[in-house]
Amino acid sequence: MQRMSTVDAAMYWSSATQHSDIFTILCFDAPDLCFDAPDASVFMDAVLSELRERARRIDDLCLRVLNVPGDLDWPHWVRSDIGPDAFAVHPVRTWQESLDRIGELAGDQLDPTECPWRIHVFGPIAGAPRGCADEDGAAIVLALQISHTLADGRGTAAICLGMFGEPTQDAPTRRTGPDSGRMQLMRWRLAAAGMVRLPVSVAVTAWLGLRWLAECRKAVRRGRVTGVPMAGGPWAMGVPLTELNRSPGPGRTLRVIVLDRGALPTGPSVTAVTLTAISYALDELLGPAHRRTAAVPVGLPPCPGSHNNYGNLPIDLYPETDAVGERMARIAGELTAIQQRVAIRTPVMVAGARAESALPAFLARWGLRRLETRATSDTVTGVTVVTSVNAESADLPMTGGRLDGALAGGRIRFAAGFPYLTEYMGLGHGVIGIGPVVAISVITSPDIVDADAYVDMLRRALDRVAAEGSPQP
């Protein structure tokens, strides 16, 4: 049993009002079977058996949340058996039907106290993008649905790598998770211990809070806070709301564009190239703007015990610059600069994390509720969110061909990730690269924008970036 980090606990509490599950699609080659062929059911049984064995070797997939009554202590992670509900087979026949079904599943949020993840299996299906496959054929599609409490983008990528990459060691011996009676006893023991510690926790929080304020004052004098320059930079203020920044409602529409990495300009990262294409697609969708940004989750230095280590930072899309090469260079430069600034845990970050960790859980949740019920703002961090697994980063899994495993003998074709939408974010993008293939995913709502029309805009933008952004011979 391990106490949950403050960031993970905030994600867990927020999930009560905000659907925040992450979906990652993995598409594999499959035997050329029809959906209703006699051998199809036998094949799918073998797939499920293999998935279960692969999941058992991943530590994070053997956890669930233990909630404490009255929030008298922070939630805890406890061991859990992998039950039959962790896998679901969906009777669909085509790629588009798979995407439609996953869109429906986005409204069915997981309960992390039962199981914080689920793998949805579709197949064999027809019409899936070819990706790394040598020729068209049937495919198996897996949709890993995972609670944001358990993993952020990097954590999800690590789980996928652990399941489908080459195993680096033998799977550890699993201990059986506690039964329901023992779970209840653990919950009340934690609550009682939290009450006993309360006076000390309040005093320690006050002291560490003063230490954090002292570090903030030092940072102000130096002109830097949390590794990012203070007011004066473009990230210090939001951008006006657009027609994309409203409640998406319950419906979700998913689309995926699969590209050959060689078709993209060389030099800038795939993330920067994709952001440039998205910027032109948004120009066509929303019209001209003086300033436009995208919210990009940027990885922060890992914090021990935390499953979420990232920050949503605004990246300027430079709509005032029409030339592809110049816009792409400016986006790439800003992305690199921000990644470098947040790569080091500053004294302010360390002091703030210590103060948060000492805060009594019920006070932290009360503060979170207050934030969630504040008056709405006229600005947002970005008009869209773009999550990316950087294909040039050697320290991130699921990139550069490192995810080279197979499922039931079928090689992986591509992977695609879908961020969750919020009350102020009705359009999201994901970028994942595996070897020579890059998948750009789009998630939105019928209440926000016509997905097919927007994907056409994005394809035109990608073609323009490829044509005008590549170095001339």
N, C-alpha and C positions, 0 to 999 in steps of 0.2 A: 504494500500500500504506500502511495506517495502523494503528498499534498500537491494540488494543482497550482501552477503559476498564476500570478495575478492576470496576465494577459489571456491565458487559456480560460480562466474562470470568467472573465468579462465576455469572451466569445460564447461560453456556455450559457450565461445568464441572458445575453442578448438574443440567443436563438429562441427564447420563449416568445419573442415578438417579431423577429426578423428571420425569414427562411434564409439560412446561410450555408447550406450544404454545398460542397464542391462536387462537380461531376467531371470525371476524366474518362474519355473513350479510348479504348485500345482495340484496333482492328487487326485480326489475324487471318491468314489463309486458312481455308478449310477444304476437306475433300469435296469433290464436285457432287454434292448430294442435294436433291430437292428437299424442300422443307418437310414434305409428308412422305419421303422415301422410307421404306422399312428399316434401313440402317441408320436413319437420322437420329432416332431416339436412343439407340445404343451408343452412337457417337457422342451425343449430348450428355449421357450419363457418365461417360469417360471424362468429358471435359469438366463436369462438376466435381468428380472425384479428384482430378488433378488440381483443380483450383483450391479445394479444401486442403490438400497436402501442402500446396505452396503457401497458403495463408498461415498455416501453423508455424512456419519458420520466421514469421515477421512479428517481432515483439509488440509493436504498436497495435496490431490487429488482435491481440489477446488482452485488450484493456476495455474497461467501461468506467463510467462515472459513478462515484458514490456521493450522493447529495447529503448534506448535513442539515437536520431540522433547524428552522429558524435562522439559517445562515450564521449559526454561532461559531462555525469554523469554515474554512475554505473547503470547496469540493475536493475530493481525493480520487486518484486513479487506483483501481483495483484490478486484479487478474480476473479474466473471464474466459469461459469455454467458448469455442466457436460453434454456435448453434445452427440448426437447419435454416433459420430465417435469415442468415447472413448471405444466402444465395437465392436468387429468383430468376426463373426462366420465363421469357416472354414469347408467346407464339406469334412472331411477325415473320414476314417473308422477304421484305425488301429493306434497303438502306434507309429510304425515306421514312418507312414505317418505324424503323428503329429510332430515328431522330424525333419523330412525333411522339413516340412513347416516352422517350427520355424527357421531353418537354413536359409531359404530363406528370412524370415522377418528381420533377422539381418542386411541385406543390405538396409532395408527401414527405415531410421532413422526418429525419431519423430522431429517435430518442436516445441520446448518449448514455442514459442510465441503463438501457437495455443492450444496445449494440451501436457503437458510433460509426459503423460503416456497413455497406452492403454492396455486393457485386451483382449487377443485373446482366443476364446472358441472353443474347439474341443470335439465333442462327439455327442451321445455316441460312444465310440470306444472300440475295442477289443484288447487284447494282452498287456495291460499295466501291469507293474510289480505289484505284489500283495501288497507289503508294509504292512500296518496295517490291510488290509482286511482279513477276516477269510477264504475266498475262492475266486477263480478267478471269474471274471464277468466283465460286462461293466463298463466303467469309463468315467468321465468327466475330461478333462485336461484344466486347465487355464494357460496361459502364460502371466504373467504381464511384459509388456515392459515398462521400465521407464527410462527417461532421467537421466544421471548421474548428471545433474545440480540439479535435485530435490532430489536425495537420493543416499547415498552410501549403502554399504551392510547392515549396521545396520539400516539405515533408511528404506530400502526396507523391512527388516524383521519386523520392527515396523508397517509398513503399512499393511503387511499381517496379523500380529497379530490383528491389529485394525479391519480388515475386517472380519476375520474368527475366532478370539478368542471370549471369552465372553465379551460383552460390559460392560465397567465399569461405564458408565454414559449415560444419554440421549444425543442423537445427538444434537449439538447446532443448533440454527436457522441460516439458510444460507441467506446471503445477495446476491442479484443478482449482477453479475459481470458487469462492465461498458460496454456500447455499443461501437461500433467502433469509433464514433465521439468523445466521451469522452476520449477514449484511445489516439487518436491522440493529443487532447488538453493536456493531461497529459504528453505525450512524449515531446512536445515542451516546456512546462513549466519547466520540469526537465532540458532540455538542456539549457534554458536561465538561470536558477538558477545555473547550473554548471559553466557557463561562468562567472557569477558574483563572484562565490567563488574561481575561479581559482588562483588568486594571493595568497590568504590566504592558499589554499590547498598546493601550492608549498612550501611556507614558513614552514608550519606545517610539511610537509613530510620531508624537510631537517632537521628540528630540531629533529623529532622523529627518523630519520635515524641515526643521531649522537648518540642519546640515545641507539639505538640498537647496534651500533658499540661498544659503551662503555660496554654494557652488554656482547658482544662477547669477548672483551678483558678480562673481569673478568672471563668468562667461560674458556678461553684458559689458564689462570693462574691456574685455578682449574682443568684443564684437562678434562672438560666436556662441551658439547654443545648440547642444546635441549634435555637434559636428556639421551643422548646416548654417550658413550665414544668416544673420537676423534680418529684421525688417529692412526693406530696400531691395531685396531680391524679388523676382517675379513670383516666387512660391509663397511670399508673405501675404498674398491676397488671393481670393478666389476669382472665378469668372462668372458672369451673369448666367442665370438659369436659361436653358433652351427648351425646346419642345421635347427633347430627350430626357430632361431632368424632372420627371414626374413619376407618379406611381405607375408601375407597369401592370398592375392588376394581377389576377391569378394565372393568366395564360402565358406560355413560353413557346418561342419559336427558335429552333436551332438549325444552323447551317454550317458546313465545313468546306473550305477550299484547300485542296491538297496540291502542293507545288513541288517541282524539282528545285532543290537548293541552287543548282547551277543556273536557273533562270533568273535569279535575283542578283542585284549588283554586288560585286565583291568589295571588300574594304570595311564598310560599316557593319555592325552586328545585325543579325536577322531582326532583332527587336527594333533597332533604329530604322531599318528599311521598312518594316511593317508599320511602324508609327507614321512614317512619311506617307505611305499609301493610305492609311486611315485618315490622315489629315486632309488629303485631297478628296477622299470620299465624303468626309464631313463638309468640306467646302461646297461640294455639289448638293449635298442633302440640306444643309442649313443656310447656305449662302455666305457672302463675305462677312468677316468679323475683324475687329481691331486686334483682338487677342482670343486665343482658344487653347485650352489645355486638355490633356488626358491624364487621368489618375492611374499611375503605374505602381503596383506593389513592388517595393525594392527590399531585397533581403538585408536584414540587420545582423550584426555579429550575434551568433547563437548565445542564448542565455541558458545556462544549465537548468534542466528540468522543464523548459518551456517548449511546447509544440508549435507555437506561433512566434516567429522572429522576422517581422517585416513591418514596413510602414508604407501607407499609401501616399505617394508624393506626386505633385503635379509636374508634368513635363510639357513645356511650351511647344505647341505645334507650328508656330510661326506662320499663321495664315497670311500675313502681310507680305511674305516672300513667295513669289510664284515660281521661281526657277527651282527645278527639282534638286539639282546638285547642291545648291546653296541651302535649301531648306533641310535636306537630309543631313548635311554636314553640321548644321546648327543643332538639329535634334540629337544627333549622335554625340556631339560635344557636351550638350547639357546632360544627357543621360549618363555619360561617363563621369562627368564632374560630380553629379549627385551620388552616384554609386561609390565614388572614392570618398566623398565627405562622410557618408554614413557607415563606412567600413570599419571605423574604430569606435569602440565604446568610450565615450568621453566621461570625465568626472561627473558632469550633470546627469548623464544617462545612468551611471552607476548609482549615484546618490538617490535619484528618483526611483529606481527599481528597488532599492533597499527600503525606502519609505513606504512604497506601495506594498511591499511584501509584509511589512509589519502591521499594516492597517487591519483592524478587525473586519472580517468578511461582511458582516451585516452593514457596516458603514460604507464599504466599497460598493455593495449592491445598491444601497440607498442613493449613493452619488451617481451610479450608472442610470438608475431610473430617472433621476433629476435631469441628467443630460438628454435622455431619450424623450422627455416631455417638454424640453425647451421650445421656445418660439422658433418657427422655421426661418431659414436664412434666404436672402435674395441671391446668394452666390454659392458655388460648389467648387470642390477641388478640381474637378475635370468634367467635361461634358460627356465623356465615356470612360470606361475602365478598360485597361489593356494588361492582362497578365501574360507573362512570358517565361519560358524556360530557355535561357540564353544558350544557343547552340554552340557558342564559342567559349563558354565557360567550362574549364576543365574540372572545377570543383562541384559542379552540379550534376546529378545523375540524369539519366534519360536523355542524354545529348550525345551528339557526335558518334552515334552507332554503339554507345555503351549498353543500351538496352537492346541486346541482340538475342534474347531468348525466344522460345517458341511455346505454343500451346497446342497440345495434342498433335504435335508434329508439324503444325502450320507456323510459318514465319510471320513475325509482326510486319504489318504494312505501314501503319502510322499511328500516332496518338494525337488526341485533341482535347483541350481543356476548356471548361466553361465556368467563368466566374459567376457569382450570384448577383442578382439585381436587388436594388434597394428602392426606397420611396423616392430617392432623388437620382437614381441611375437606371435608366430604362434601356440602355444599350451597352453590351459588353463584348470584349474580344479576348481570345486566347491564342497564344503562339507556342507551338511545341515542335522541336526538330529532332528527328531520329535519323542519323546517317545522312543520306542524300535527300531526305524528304522533309518538307516543312508543312505543317497543317495550321491554317489560320481559321479559327472558329468564330462564329457570331452567335450571340444569344440576345434576344429581344422579346418583345411582346406584340401581339396583334394590335394592342391599344397604343403602341408607340410608333412603330414604323413597319411598312411592308418589308419583310425580311428578304424576299427574293429581289425586290427592286434595289434594296440597299446592297445586297451581295453583288448585283450587276455593277453598281457604282464602285464597289471595292475592287472588283476585277479590272474595271477600266483604269482605276488608279494604280493598281499593281502593274498593269501593262505600261502605263506611262512612266512609272518609276523605273521599271526594267529597261525601257527604251532610252530614257533621258538621264538616268542616274548611273548607268554603266560607263566606265571609262572608254573613251574613244580609241580605236586602234591606231 
